[in-house]
Amino acid sequence: MLKKPMFHIISIVLAVLAVLFLGPSQAFTGPQPAQSKGGHAAEEILVKFKTGTSDQEKNETHRKHGGQVIEVIPQLGIQVIRVDRDKEEEKKQSYKAERTVEFAELNYEVYAVGTPDDTYFGNQWGMTKIQAPEAWDLTTGSSAIKIAIADTGIDQDHEDLKTKIVANKNFTRSRTVDDKYGHGTHVAGIAAAATNNAKGVAGVGYNSVLMNVKVLGDNGSGTTSWVASGITWAADNGAKVINLSLGASSGSSTLENAVNYAWGKGVVIVAAAGNSNTSAPLYPAYYSNVIAVAATDSNDTKAYFSSYGTWVDVAAPGLSIYSTMPNHNNMIGIKNYGYLSGTSMATPHVAGVAALVAAAFPGMTNADIRAKIQGTTDPTNGFSTPLGRINAYRAVQ
């Protein structure tokens, strides 16, 4: 009799943190660079005259175009000019046509990058690495976008997750949809913990919501049928993204058919590439309709454990990732919040970005979303073949 392949979680416990609260020095409070928002100030343009232009010539130019100097940046020789409302673009062009003007431009609005007020955001190096805060200034996702976490369950009353869970389904022999192992809760927090709620951590997907699809038992393992059932159920019940931080070394036609079924329904599927530090395939990540995710460290170098190979599609932060943990006893042994490592942790970063892209571009297909994620990556080091690390900001532009 052939032995059925067993599915296991793809993570490593890095450090046990039983501490419930960290000191304020660990909260992220540093300033963030301003970014252009794309809009501009009403009734204002910026003008710089060429060196040697006399004050009389400047004044004559302003009279000609109906401009009024309201502010000067003397170090740069730039004047802020008041013009008629809704004529900003027209006046900019008029000034630019003058031989004495070096340049004229709109007075673009800038804004502080939206750093969330979540208590432990400073511990989440992966968020800043993929430029999630910059992405959130362009889109904070949508509660209409569901991310299915097919895993060991999600803590049902965690302070950072309970408001985000919109569906629960158990395909295992466990008596509860809750997370008694700890892995699924950690993954869920990375993907879409409640963000900017003055507590806990931030989730990449921000306003995206979570479907708790329990396909791994309380010991952290499951079967092909459980996983395939979870994938098809999620696809049938509105999931836009399915996160599979799990895998088996043996392929399965049943599993591949489930993946293809979900893909055919427009779902983006992301899966962990594995922690074997080899190029050996892991399933379902290996299938063509899945985004296979490797793990990187804070230096954009391959995490020491991460699998790799030409079949891997993108990389994401996966070493020392801080996220939610069950607030009750669990097999991993960390409560409330803690660090884990693995391609399991890298994968929900990608799922969260997929959710942001889906919200930012409602007309995109799953193929479009996948192409957007893979086409906007940053370079990494240490992989045997070129592999990009996801960039949320670039993906949602």
N, C-alpha and C positions, 0 to 999 in steps of 0.2 A: 504493500500500500504506500502510495506517495504521501509524504509528510506535507501538510499544508504550510505555506509560508506564513510566518507570524510577523505582524507589524509592531514596530517598537518606536518609542519616542526618540528623537534625534537631538539630544542635549546632554550637556555635562554640567554637573553641579560644581560651580566654581568656588563659592564661599557661602557659609551658613551665616546669615544675618538675622538674628532673632530680635534685634533692636527695633522697637516700634517707631521711635522718633529720632531723627538726626538733628544735630545742632544747626543753628541758623547759618553758621559759616559754610555749610555744605549746600545751601540753597543757591541757585544761580541768580546773581543780582547784577552782573556786569552789563555795561552798556552794549548796545548792538548798533551796527552801522545802519544809517538810513538808506532806503532804497527808493528809486523813482516809482511813483504809483501810476504814472501814465496820464494823470490829469494835470491841470495847470491853474494858477491863480486867476481869478476873474479880474479883468480890467488892468492887467499888468503884463509888461514884457521887459526883458533885459537887453540893454544896448551897450556895446563897447565901441567907442570911436577909435579910429586909427591914431597912432602916436603923432603928435604935431598938430592935431586938429584944435583950432582956437575955440575959446568959449563962445565967441560970437557965432562961429560956424555951427557949433552944437545947438545954440539957442535957435538959430534960424531953422535948423532941421526939425527941431521940436515944434516950432510954430507951424511949419509947413505941414506936418503930419498930425497936429493936434495933440501932441504928447506933453506930459507934465512930469518933471523929475520929482519923485517923492522920496527917494532914498539913493545913497551913493555908497559903493564899496570902494573906498579910496585906494586900498592896497592893490586892487585889481583893475581900477579904472572903469568899473562897470556901474551903470546907472539903472535904477529901477524906474520905469516909465509907466505912468498911468495913461491908459487909452480907453476908448469907448468900449462898453460892454458888448460882447459877442463880436468884437472887431479885432481881437487879439492876434489871430492868425494873419488877417489882412494887414494890420499895422506892422507886424513882424516883417512881412515880405516887403513893405514899403520902405522901412528903415534899411533893410539889407540891400536895397537897390541903390542907396546913396553911396557915392564914391568915398565919403569920409568915414563910413561905418565899417568896422572890422567884422563885427557879427551882431546879429539880433536874434533873440530866441524867446520862447515862452518861458514864463516863470513857473517851472514845473513844481508840482506838489511833491514833497518827500514825506516819509513817515517812518516812525520807528518800527523796526521789525518786531512782530508780535511775540515776545517771549511770554509764555504762559506762566501763571502764578502757582502752578502745581509745586507742592513743597519739595519734592525730590527731583525736580527737573534738572538740577545741576549734576545729578548722578548719571543722567542719560546722555552719555557722550555720543551715542549713535544718532540721536535726534539732530544735534547740531552738525554732525558730520554729513548727513544727507541733506542738510539745509531745510529741515522741516519747518522751523519758524518762518523762514522766508516764503516757503510754499503756503503756509497758513495765512499769510497776508494777501495771497491771491485767491485762495479758497480754503475754507475750513470744512470742506466735505459736506455731506448731507445725510440726514437721518433716513433718507429714502434709499441709501446705499447700504446693503446688508453684507457683512463679512461673516461667512460661516467658518467657525473654528472647529474643525473635525479633529478631536483630540480626546483628552482624558476627562473632559468636562470643564465647566467654569464655576468658580465659587459663586453661589447664588446670592449672597448678601454682602459681598465685599463692597466697601465704601466707594471704591473707584470703578466698579463694574456693574453693580446691581441696576443702575439706571440705563445701562447700555444694552442689556440682554432683552431681545424681543422675541426669542423663540428657544425652546428646549426640546431636544429629542434624544432618546437613549437607544442605541442599537446594541449595547453590550449586555452582559448578564449581571451587571451591577444593579443594585436596588435603587440607585439614585442617579439623577442627572448631575449632581454636584461633583466637584473635583476632589477626590480622596487621594490622588497621587500628587498633584501640584503643578504638573507640566502645562496643562491646558490653560490654567489661570494666568500663568506667566506669559504664555503666547498671546492670550487675549488682550492683556494689558498693553503689550507692545503695539498690537494692531489698532486698538481703539479704546483705551481707557478713557474715562471721563476727563476732559482736558480743560484747563483754565478754570478749575473748580476749587482752587486754593487748598487742595489736598492731594497727597499721593503723587502719581506720575502722570505724564502726558502720553496719549496714544497717537501714532502717526496719522490714523484716519480721522482724528479729531471728532467731528460730529457723526461719523459713520456709526452704525449700530452692529450688534453682535448676535449671531445665531449660534447657540451652544449645541453642537452636534457631537454627542459622545459616542466615539467609535473605538476607543481604547479603554480597557477595563481599569479597575482600581489598582492593578499591578503594573500598569503602563504598557500593556501589550493587547493586541487584538487580532482579528482575522480578516482575510480578504473580503469576505461577505459583509462584515460589519462596516468596513471602510467604503466598499462599493455602495452599500445601502445608504450610508451617510451622504456620499457625494450626490447620488441621484435624488435623495430627499431634499437636500439643500437646493439643488438646481430647480426642483419642482416647486419650491416654496419661496422663491424670490431672491436667492443669494446672487449677488453680482460678483462676489469674490469668494473663493473657497481656499482656505489655508490648510495645508497638509504638512505639518511639522512631524512627519512620521515616514517610515519607509521599510521596505523588505528587500533582501538581496535577490529574490526570485521574482521574475515577471509573472503576470497573470492576465489572461485575456479578459476575465471578468472585470478586473480593475481598469484595464485599458478601455474597455467598452463603457465603463462608468464615467471615466474621464472624457471620452469622446461625446457621450450623452450630454454631459454638463457643458462642454464646449459648444455643442450644437445649439444649446439654449442661450448662448451668449455670455456664459460665465467665464471669468478669468480665474485660472487655477494656478496656484503657486505651491511648490513643494520643496522640502529640504533635500539637498544633494547628498548629505551624509557626513559622518565624522570619521571616516576610515583613513583619511590622508592618502587616498589612492584614487585612481581614475576609474575604479570599478563602478558600474552603474548601480543606482538605487532606484527602486520603483515606489511610487509613480513618477518621481522627478524625471526619470529617463524618457518618459513618453513625450511625443512631439507636441501635444496640445497642453503641455504643462511648462510653466516657467521654473526651471531648476535653479536653486539658489545656493551659492557657496557663502562662506563666512570670511569676513575680514576683521582686522584689529583696528585700533584707533589711528594707526599710521597708514591705513589703506594697504596693508600687507596681508597675504593669505594667513588666516588663523592656522595655527600649527596642526589642528585636527581636521581641517576642512577637506572634504573630497574635492576633486577637480576633474578637468577633462573637456574635450571639445563639446560634449553633450550638455555641459553646464552653461546656463544662459546669462546670469548676472550674479554679482556678489552684493552682500549687505553686511552691516555691523553684526557680529555674532560672538564676540569675546567680551566677557564681563558686562553683560547687559542687565540693567536694573529694571525690574518690573514688578507687577503685582504677584502675590502668592496667596494661597488660601488663608483665611483668618482662623482656620481650625487645623487640627492635626492632619498631617499628610505624609505620604511616603518619602518625599524629598526632605522634609523636616524643617523647612523655612516657613515662617508665618508672616502674613501681611505684605511684606515687600522684601526683595532680595535679588542677588546676582545669580544668573545662570549663563552658561556658554554653550554654543552649538549652532549648527546650521538651522536648528529648530528656532533659534532666536533671530537669525537673519531673515528667515522666511516671512514672519509677520511684518517686518519692516517693508517688504515688497508688497504684501497684501494691503497695507495701509496706504502706500503710494498709489496702488491700483485704484483704491476707493476714492482717493483725492482726484485722480485723473478722470474717473467716471463722473464725479460730481462737476468737475470743471468743464468737461466736454460731453454733455448728455447724449449727443448724437454718435459718439464713438462706439464702434463694435469692440468686442473683446480682442480681436486681432489688432485693431487700431491702438487700444490701450497697451497691449503687450509691446507693440512696435515703439510706442512713445516711451515706455519705461526703458526698453533696451537701447533706444537710440539717444538717450540723454544721460548716459552714465559718465562717471569720472574714472580715470585710469587707476589700476591697482598694480601691486608688485607681488612677486612670489608664486604666481600661478604658471603652469607649464605652457599655457596658451593665453593670449590676451583676454582679459575679462574685466568688464566695467563694473564699478560699484554704483549703485543707484543714487540718483540725485532728485529728491522730491521737488525742489524748486524749479529745476530745469524741466522736469516732466510735466508740470502744470502750466508752464508758460505757453 
